[in-house]
Amino acid sequence: MSRSDIDALNARFVEALERGDAAGVAALYAPDARLMPPNSPTLTGPGIQGLWQSFVDMGVTGGALKTTSLEEHDGVAIEEGEYEVRVGADVVDNGSYVVVHRQQPDGSWRMGTDIFNSDRPQAPA
């Protein structure tokens, strides 16, 4: 894996989000992936697409991913970065993430474990 592989995967992620394509975002995860969003239980399988569909349903129109650290070890790559979520031109959330990418049997790379944390304070209950 190279930095360009991660940049391409991240670009496909953002492009799918901009299209409102939750299935396209979910397709970037490995079949046995785990997504750990803030204030939520761990999601797998259809739950991953469901989370991204909820973002689309809330009006999310795009975002940005910026890799700050990347290291690879025997078919596993660990990426740290910063994200932004946008509704129109407005940034509605930003924070940090860690993704463990795993090389698949066909040689492609998919997100295996994804966890992200907002830098913004949690809204009061």
Summary of the structure (lengths in Angstrom):
residues: 125
radius of gyration: 13.9
end to end distance: 42.4
largest distance: 45.5
contacts: 337
relative contact order: 0.20
helix: 27%
strand: 46%
